[in-house]
Amino acid sequence: MRVLMLSWEYPPHIIGGLGKHVSELVPALVGEGVEVHLVTPRLYGGSFDEGWPGLFVHRVDVPRMHEYDFFSFVSESNALMALRIERLIREIGRPDLLHAHDWLVARAAVECKHRHRIPLVATIHATEKGRGRGSLSGPQAQAIHGTEWWLTYEAWRIICASHYMAGQVREYFAVPADKVDVIPNGVDPTRFQRLEGVDLSDFRHQYAAPDEALVLNVGRVVEEKGVPVLVEAVPRVLARFDKAKFVVAGTGALLDALRRRAEELGVATRIYFCGFVPDEVRDRLYKVASVAVFPSLYEPFGIVALEAMAARTPVVVAETGGLAEVVRHAETGITVYPGDPDSLAWGILHTLEHPEWTRQRVENAYREVVERYNWPAIARQTIAVYERVRSEYERSDWARV
């Protein structure tokens, strides 16, 4: 089967969970015998065209973002991606299926669908209305929401990573329940297994003293990820467990404001906002952390929790969105009330103060990651969706026109 995949993110351009998902899913699909041609904007370098057996990446030069508002920038970029897709189809022939990841590539995907009558599968990673916690703030948010609806309408089938996201898609876009498949995200534990037995004590000393617990948060420093809740929880934790250092690895719009808030709370020396970290540093941070904390207010899935679980790091997460499906309270981690610094502090303290219980949860979590959230199994589930769509398409009147 030959699949033409469209994604706004692909290495070296990865912003969040979407990019991680695509970069891990594609090689797993290839490993199961699918030929993948991936079209993506060339935003942060990379060759225009590069390929390996079964995988071909086609990057497209796009306009300078500062010349447009973001929605217009995405639209103009899609127009250029659509032109590249036309050339690609002339070069390789008509693919069996289109697979689009989120609204950011909707225009190019839908244009290709209708021009060549190719069935379209869409993965919805998040929604604009969900990020706004049920509301749409301004014309751009409304335009994005409309594009999301358009993509779900045009797709033959829709894939979501969690039942939570599937519920949002059904509610926000009036999608029939039987049009949606739930296939979870995954994680590759081998990147952490390679660090087993490696002495990371010198690396850890860069972030915390030997006698300090290291409390780690990884992700974008924005409201929806709950980092302000973590900052508010820090003095509550230190009041009872004073040997703790908090490390926030990521960048985002709230970074400077949260540094100022840490100063106001008198905990600036106990929180290290280290900004962007490369993948290899992030993986080492997971391995040396005493606990990984993800207090998101909105989280469609929560792949960062899977990463921590794969690294055998205890997790404390807000019981919201997909995180509530990934982490089972008192079995594979601790879940706390979203937006509640007291509850978050309790979860961190419980993890640090009860090491025996924590170790048991860590082992349960690691076993679940290996058995359920492995990429070959996820690729096979995705291929089953592809095969269903192709079978239905071939029996349809649309295919015979």
C-alpha positions as CSV (number, residue, x, y, z in Angstrom):
1,M,0.0,0.0,0.0
2,R,1.2,3.5,-0.9
3,V,0.2,6.3,1.4
4,L,0.6,10.0,0.9
5,M,0.9,11.6,4.3
6,L,0.7,15.3,5.1
7,S,2.0,16.7,8.3
8,W,2.9,20.3,9.4
9,E,5.6,18.9,11.7
10,Y,8.4,16.4,10.9
11,P,12.1,16.4,12.1
12,P,13.9,18.7,12.3
13,H,10.7,20.7,12.8
14,I,8.9,19.3,15.9
15,I,6.9,21.6,18.2
16,G,4.8,19.1,20.2
17,G,3.0,15.8,20.3
18,L,1.9,15.9,16.6
19,G,5.5,16.0,15.4
20,K,6.5,13.3,17.8
21,H,3.6,11.1,16.8
22,V,4.3,11.4,13.0
23,S,8.1,10.9,13.4
24,E,7.5,7.6,15.3
25,L,4.4,6.4,13.4
26,V,6.0,6.7,9.9
27,P,8.9,4.2,10.4
28,A,6.6,1.8,12.2
29,L,4.2,1.9,9.2
30,V,7.2,1.3,6.9
31,G,8.2,-1.6,9.1
32,E,4.8,-3.2,8.4
33,G,5.2,-2.9,4.7
34,V,3.5,0.4,3.9
35,E,5.2,2.8,1.4
36,V,5.0,6.3,2.8
37,H,5.5,9.6,1.0
38,L,5.4,12.4,3.5
39,V,4.9,16.0,2.4
40,T,5.7,18.7,5.0
41,P,6.7,22.4,5.0
42,R,10.4,23.1,5.2
43,L,10.3,25.4,8.2
44,Y,13.5,24.5,10.1
45,G,15.9,23.1,7.5
46,G,16.2,19.6,6.2
47,S,16.7,18.4,2.6
48,F,14.0,19.1,0.1
49,D,13.8,15.4,-0.8
50,E,15.2,12.5,1.1
51,G,14.4,8.9,1.2
52,W,15.0,5.5,2.8
53,P,13.6,2.1,1.8
54,G,9.8,2.6,2.0
55,L,9.9,6.2,3.3
56,F,10.3,9.4,1.2
57,V,10.2,12.9,2.7
58,H,9.3,15.8,0.5
59,R,9.8,19.2,2.1
60,V,8.2,22.4,0.6
61,D,9.6,25.9,0.9
62,V,7.0,28.2,2.3
63,P,6.6,32.0,2.8
64,R,8.1,33.9,5.7
65,M,5.7,33.7,8.5
66,H,6.1,37.3,9.7
67,E,4.5,38.5,6.5
68,Y,1.2,36.9,7.4
69,D,-1.1,36.2,10.4
70,F,-0.7,32.6,11.3
71,F,-3.9,31.3,9.7
72,S,-3.1,33.1,6.4
73,F,0.5,31.8,6.6
74,V,-0.8,28.2,6.9
75,S,-3.2,28.7,4.0
76,E,-0.4,30.1,1.7
77,S,1.8,27.2,2.8
78,N,-0.9,24.7,1.9
79,A,-1.2,26.1,-1.6
80,L,2.5,25.5,-2.1
81,M,2.2,22.0,-0.6
82,A,-0.7,21.3,-3.0
83,L,1.5,22.2,-6.0
84,R,4.3,19.9,-4.7
85,I,1.7,17.1,-4.3
86,E,0.6,17.5,-7.9
87,R,4.2,17.1,-9.1
88,L,4.7,14.2,-6.8
89,I,1.7,12.3,-8.1
90,R,3.0,12.8,-11.7
91,E,6.3,11.4,-10.6
92,I,5.2,8.3,-8.5
93,G,1.6,7.8,-9.6
94,R,-1.6,7.9,-7.7
95,P,-1.3,6.8,-4.0
96,D,-3.8,4.4,-2.5
97,L,-4.7,6.7,0.4
98,L,-4.2,10.2,1.9
99,H,-3.5,10.7,5.6
100,A,-3.6,14.2,6.9
101,H,-2.6,15.2,10.4
102,D,-4.7,18.1,11.8
103,W,-6.1,21.3,10.3
104,L,-2.7,22.6,9.4
105,V,-2.6,20.5,6.2
106,A,-6.4,20.4,5.6
107,R,-6.5,22.6,2.5
108,A,-3.8,20.6,0.6
109,A,-5.2,17.3,1.6
110,V,-8.8,18.1,0.6
111,E,-7.7,19.6,-2.7
112,C,-5.7,16.4,-3.5
113,K,-8.7,14.2,-2.4
114,H,-11.1,15.8,-4.9
115,R,-8.7,16.4,-7.7
116,H,-7.6,12.7,-7.8
117,R,-10.5,11.0,-6.0
118,I,-8.3,9.5,-3.4
119,P,-9.9,8.5,0.0
120,L,-8.7,10.6,2.9
121,V,-8.0,9.6,6.5
122,A,-7.5,12.4,9.1
123,T,-5.9,12.2,12.5
124,I,-7.1,15.0,14.8
125,H,-4.5,15.6,17.5
126,A,-6.2,18.6,19.2
127,T,-8.9,21.1,18.7
128,E,-8.9,24.9,18.9
129,K,-12.1,24.9,20.9
130,G,-10.6,22.4,23.3
131,R,-7.5,24.6,23.8
132,G,-10.0,27.4,24.6
133,R,-11.7,25.1,27.1
134,G,-15.0,25.2,25.1
135,S,-14.8,28.7,23.7
136,L,-13.3,30.4,20.6
137,S,-11.5,33.7,21.2
138,G,-11.5,35.8,18.1
139,P,-11.7,35.4,14.3
140,Q,-8.5,33.3,13.9
141,A,-9.7,30.7,16.4
142,Q,-13.1,30.6,14.6
143,A,-11.3,30.2,11.3
144,I,-9.2,27.3,12.7
145,H,-12.3,25.7,14.2
146,G,-14.1,25.9,10.8
147,T,-11.1,24.3,9.1
148,E,-11.1,21.5,11.6
149,W,-14.8,20.9,10.9
150,W,-14.1,20.9,7.2
151,L,-11.3,18.3,7.6
152,T,-13.5,16.0,9.7
153,Y,-16.3,16.3,7.2
154,E,-14.1,15.5,4.2
155,A,-12.3,12.6,5.9
156,W,-13.5,9.0,5.1
157,R,-12.5,8.1,8.7
158,I,-11.0,10.0,11.6
159,I,-8.3,8.8,14.0
160,C,-8.0,10.1,17.6
161,A,-5.5,9.2,20.2
162,S,-7.9,9.1,23.1
163,H,-11.6,8.6,23.8
164,Y,-11.5,12.1,25.3
165,M,-10.5,13.5,21.9
166,A,-13.0,11.3,20.1
167,G,-15.7,12.8,22.3
168,Q,-14.5,16.3,21.4
169,V,-14.6,15.6,17.7
170,R,-18.1,14.2,17.9
171,E,-19.4,17.1,20.0
172,Y,-17.6,20.0,18.3
173,F,-18.0,18.9,14.7
174,A,-21.2,16.7,14.8
175,V,-19.2,13.7,13.6
176,P,-21.0,10.3,13.7
177,A,-19.6,8.1,16.4
178,D,-19.0,5.2,13.9
179,K,-16.7,7.4,11.8
180,V,-14.1,7.7,14.5
181,D,-11.3,5.2,15.5
182,V,-9.4,5.5,18.7
183,I,-5.7,4.5,18.3
184,P,-3.4,5.6,21.1
185,N,0.0,7.3,20.8
186,G,3.1,5.3,21.6
187,V,6.6,5.6,22.8
188,D,9.9,3.8,21.9
189,P,11.4,2.6,25.2
190,T,14.7,1.6,23.6
191,R,15.9,5.2,23.8
192,F,15.7,5.0,27.6
193,Q,16.9,1.4,27.7
194,R,20.2,2.6,26.2
195,L,20.7,4.7,29.3
196,E,20.4,1.8,31.7
197,G,23.6,1.4,33.6
198,V,25.0,4.7,32.4
199,D,26.4,6.9,35.2
200,L,24.4,10.1,35.0
201,S,25.4,11.5,38.3
202,D,27.5,14.3,36.8
203,F,24.7,15.2,34.4
204,R,22.2,15.3,37.3
205,H,24.5,17.6,39.3
206,Q,23.9,20.3,36.6
207,Y,20.3,20.5,37.7
208,A,20.0,19.4,41.3
209,A,22.3,18.7,44.3
210,P,22.9,15.0,45.2
211,D,20.5,15.2,48.2
212,E,17.7,17.0,46.3
213,A,14.7,15.4,44.7
214,L,14.4,16.4,41.1
215,V,10.9,17.3,40.1
216,L,10.7,17.5,36.3
217,N,8.2,19.1,33.9
218,V,8.6,18.8,30.1
219,G,6.6,20.6,27.5
220,R,5.5,24.0,26.2
221,V,5.4,26.7,28.8
222,V,1.8,27.8,28.1
223,E,-1.4,28.1,30.0
224,E,-3.0,24.8,28.7
225,K,0.0,22.8,30.0
226,G,-0.6,23.9,33.6
227,V,2.9,25.2,34.3
228,P,1.5,28.2,36.3
229,V,-0.2,25.6,38.5
230,L,3.1,23.9,39.1
231,V,4.8,27.2,40.0
232,E,2.1,27.9,42.6
233,A,2.5,24.4,44.0
234,V,6.3,24.7,44.6
235,P,6.2,26.6,47.9
236,R,3.5,24.1,49.1
237,V,5.9,21.2,48.4
238,L,8.9,23.0,49.9
239,A,7.0,23.7,53.1
240,R,7.1,20.0,53.9
241,F,9.9,18.6,51.7
242,D,12.6,21.2,51.5
243,K,15.1,19.1,49.6
244,A,13.5,19.5,46.2
245,K,14.5,21.2,43.0
246,F,12.1,21.8,40.2
247,V,13.2,21.7,36.5
248,V,11.0,23.1,33.7
249,A,12.3,22.0,30.3
250,G,10.5,23.9,27.5
251,T,9.8,27.2,26.0
252,G,6.6,29.2,25.6
253,A,4.8,32.5,25.9
254,L,4.6,32.3,29.7
255,L,8.3,31.7,30.4
256,D,9.2,35.3,31.5
257,A,6.0,35.8,33.5
258,L,6.6,32.6,35.4
259,R,10.1,33.5,36.2
260,R,8.8,36.7,37.7
261,R,6.1,34.8,39.6
262,A,8.8,32.5,41.1
263,E,10.6,35.6,42.3
264,E,7.4,36.9,44.0
265,L,6.8,33.5,45.7
266,G,10.4,33.4,46.9
267,V,11.2,30.2,45.1
268,A,13.2,31.4,42.1
269,T,16.4,29.6,43.3
270,R,14.4,26.3,43.5
271,I,13.0,26.4,40.0
272,Y,15.3,26.0,37.0
273,F,13.6,27.2,33.8
274,C,16.1,25.7,31.4
275,G,14.2,26.5,28.2
276,F,14.5,24.3,25.1
277,V,16.6,21.1,25.6
278,P,17.7,18.7,22.8
279,D,16.1,15.2,22.7
280,E,19.1,13.5,24.2
281,V,19.2,15.9,27.2
282,R,15.4,15.5,27.7
283,D,15.7,11.7,27.8
284,R,18.5,12.0,30.4
285,L,16.4,14.3,32.5
286,Y,13.6,11.7,32.5
287,K,16.1,9.1,33.7
288,V,17.5,11.2,36.6
289,A,14.2,12.7,37.7
290,S,12.6,11.7,41.0
291,V,9.2,12.4,39.6
292,A,7.8,13.8,36.3
293,V,4.8,16.2,36.7
294,F,2.3,17.1,34.0
295,P,-0.5,19.4,35.4
296,S,-2.2,20.1,32.1
297,L,-5.5,21.9,31.9
298,Y,-6.1,20.6,28.4
299,E,-4.3,17.5,27.1
300,P,-5.7,15.5,24.1
301,F,-3.4,12.6,24.9
302,G,-0.2,13.3,26.9
303,I,2.7,11.6,25.2
304,V,5.1,13.2,27.7
305,A,3.5,10.9,30.4
306,L,4.3,7.9,28.3
307,E,7.9,9.0,27.9
308,A,8.3,9.3,31.6
309,M,6.7,5.9,32.1
310,A,9.0,4.4,29.5
311,A,12.0,5.9,31.4
312,R,10.7,4.3,34.6
313,T,10.1,7.7,36.2
314,P,7.1,8.1,38.5
315,V,4.4,10.4,37.1
316,V,2.0,12.8,38.6
317,V,-0.6,14.1,36.2
318,A,-3.8,16.2,36.2
319,E,-6.8,14.0,35.8
320,T,-7.9,15.7,32.5
321,G,-8.2,14.7,28.8
322,G,-6.1,11.9,27.6
323,L,-3.9,11.9,30.6
324,A,-6.7,10.5,32.6
325,E,-6.8,7.5,30.2
326,V,-3.0,7.0,30.1
327,V,-2.4,7.1,33.9
328,R,-4.5,5.1,36.3
329,H,-4.5,6.6,39.8
330,A,-2.5,4.6,42.4
331,E,-1.8,1.9,39.8
332,T,0.5,3.5,37.1
333,G,0.9,7.0,38.6
334,I,-0.9,9.6,40.7
335,T,-3.6,11.8,39.3
336,V,-4.6,15.1,40.8
337,Y,-7.3,17.8,40.3
338,P,-6.7,20.0,37.3
339,G,-5.8,23.7,38.1
340,D,-5.4,22.9,41.8
341,P,-1.9,23.7,43.3
342,D,-2.8,22.1,46.6
343,S,-3.8,18.8,44.9
344,L,-0.7,18.9,42.7
345,A,1.5,19.5,45.8
346,W,-0.1,16.5,47.5
347,G,0.6,14.3,44.5
348,I,4.3,15.3,44.4
349,L,4.7,14.8,48.1
350,H,2.9,11.5,48.1
351,T,5.3,10.3,45.4
352,L,8.4,11.5,47.2
353,E,7.5,10.4,50.6
354,H,6.3,6.8,49.8
355,P,9.1,5.3,47.7
356,E,7.9,1.7,48.0
357,W,4.4,2.5,46.6
358,T,6.1,4.7,44.0
359,R,8.4,1.9,42.8
360,Q,5.4,-0.5,42.4
361,R,3.5,2.1,40.3
362,V,6.6,2.6,38.1
363,E,6.9,-1.1,37.3
364,N,3.2,-1.3,36.5
365,A,3.5,1.8,34.2
366,Y,6.6,0.4,32.4
367,R,4.9,-2.9,31.8
368,E,1.8,-1.2,30.3
369,V,4.0,1.0,28.0
370,V,5.8,-2.1,26.6
371,E,2.6,-4.1,26.1
372,R,0.1,-1.5,25.0
373,Y,1.8,1.6,23.7
374,N,4.4,0.1,21.4
375,W,4.6,1.5,17.8
376,P,4.4,-1.7,15.8
377,A,1.0,-2.5,17.5
378,I,-0.1,1.1,16.8
379,A,1.0,0.9,13.2
380,R,-1.0,-2.3,12.7
381,Q,-4.1,-0.7,14.1
382,T,-3.5,2.3,11.7
383,I,-3.1,-0.1,8.8
384,A,-6.4,-1.8,9.7
385,V,-8.1,1.6,9.3
386,Y,-6.3,2.1,5.9
387,E,-7.5,-1.3,4.7
388,R,-11.1,-0.6,5.8
389,V,-11.1,2.7,4.0
390,R,-9.6,1.2,0.8
391,S,-12.1,-1.7,0.9
392,E,-15.1,0.6,1.4
393,Y,-13.8,3.0,-1.3
394,E,-13.3,0.3,-3.9
395,R,-17.0,-0.8,-3.4
396,S,-18.3,2.8,-3.6
397,D,-19.8,4.6,-6.5
398,W,-17.1,7.3,-6.0
399,A,-14.3,4.9,-7.0
400,R,-16.1,4.0,-10.3
401,V,-16.6,7.5,-11.5
